[in-house]
Amino acid sequence: MDGAMNFTIGFSEGVVWGWPIAAYLLLAGISGGAMIISIVTRHFKEEVENSPLTKAGSLIGFVTIAFGMVFLVGDLHKPLYFWKILINYNFHSVMSIGVIAISVYIPLTAVMFFYAFEKEILKYFGFLSFVAKLLRPLRPYVEFITLWFAIIICAYTGFLISVLVRFPLLNTALLPALFVVSGLSAGNAASGIIATKFFKEDMHSFDMKVLHRIEWPIMIAEILLVFMLAVSLVVGNEYQKHAFLAFTSNEFGLLFWGGVVGLSFLIPIIFNLLLGKFTSHSRAVYYFTALSVIAGVFCLRMFILYAGQTFGI
């Protein structure tokens, strides 16, 4: 794969995989999570028209993965040569397989965006009507394929860094599952914000109730996976036990307990359970807790990357 995939310079300024990669991992997770929730909800309701949630999920899915690629390419050693990774594949490399998945997923999100905003697009670009006629019969198949690739994209970001065998915090089979679940968490929060803020979805509609209901099992699964990750280090070998110090160190401990636990778990629990009867009708509180969840997922990516690379063998 040559030097084109050497994540050593760019924005990171000497850090192997730094905050731009964490930003990419967050945006890819949001994209996959929002797309999964949008497609599953649409089929569960057997929708014919595009709901605000469908539009929000399609918009988020397309924009976040496209924006995430800016961070990914910008952190390359030679960003102007990024096109080389699109024509040189190594099927024994997780990174190369991920590039293939992204190359398929991005066009799929563009098609999903077209489905969701077909009326608006044809209103200003009527000459694309022939494209709409070709794509309409294919929508169920495109949605099915997109759903699977959205799951793959979320999981791939975990597989990508879990192959780094010298870093016990990263080299674990739990990461792909954790990244899928946390991606769903962030995608769920982003979908609710966009649907209500920009597409006028009622805060108490059926779709919003669905988002509220699924956020709790998603959060519980995320907590369990984080707990399992910590326990696997505590009961592991000496290198894994050393890596567990990341959870208690001053720098990374603050990021984990304040950022991951505080923002992702405690704030939503406090506002939704303890203060729910006082804040259930507050749009501002909903936006605050949703943004807190997204920030917490970013802190999780930052913690995994920075602490993982710091506590290595």
Phi, psi and omega in degrees: 000003179044189187290353182298336181251027178272101183279075184232338183242243178052218181292336191286342176053054174099343176282136185301296173235106186253207187297329177298324178289324175297320177296318177298315179298322178295310184295322176296320178295317178299316180301307180296317181297314180296321180292318179300311182296319180298312183291315181296316179296318180299317181284328177297321180273351183055049182290145173256315177271161178277115180280165174305325179291322177297316179295317180297314180297320180292319178296312180297315182302318182283312186291317185291321179290324178293317179292325178297327179294334176298316178292319182295310180291322181296338181266003177288154177298321177229081186300331181289348180254019183298335182298339181296327181287348179274347182239353179241109184246143174233105187286000173263001182252128177299321181296318181294319177297323177296322177298319178298316180298316179295322181296331176274320186294317183300311176299325178296319178294327178294319178293319177297322175298319179296317178301313185292327184242032183302313182298315181294321181292315181291337178297324182254338181232067184300335182293349178272008182299328179293327177294318179299319180296324179287324186275330186305312181294341184269357188304314180301323181287320178296318180296319179297314180293318180297321179302313181292321179289331175296318176296317180299317181297317178298314182288323183301322180298330175284318178298324184304316183264346180286348180277357180279092191291341182278359185235101186303324181291335180265323186278070180218144180288352180283337186301313179303316179295318179297320181288328175294311183294315180292329174296319176298320180298311180291321179295323177296315180295315180296322180297317179297318180297309184293319182297318183277326185280316188251340181242016169058032175290135179292138183299338183244025178287172179299316181298318180292326176294324177298314180300319179293322183289321184279345182292334182285311176297328176296315180297317180298317179297321180294317178299316180297319181293320177296318178298316179297322178298314180295316181295321180299330177282320181298319184265007182274199180283183185297326179290321178292321177295323176295321179295333179297338179301339178301329182286342184242354180291160183298310185289303184281332177297319178295319179296319182287305186287322179278316183278303184287302183291313183295308185283318184282326189244306188293313182298312177300321180295314181298312185284328183269328181260303184288324182247014187304316184291342178264338188242005187297337181257009184266115177293322181297319179294320179298314179298320181297312181292323179295316178295326177297318179297315180298316178297322179294322177294323176295319177298324177298315178298317180297316180297312181300314183291305187288312179293321180299318181283335181283316182264074180251179180276000000 
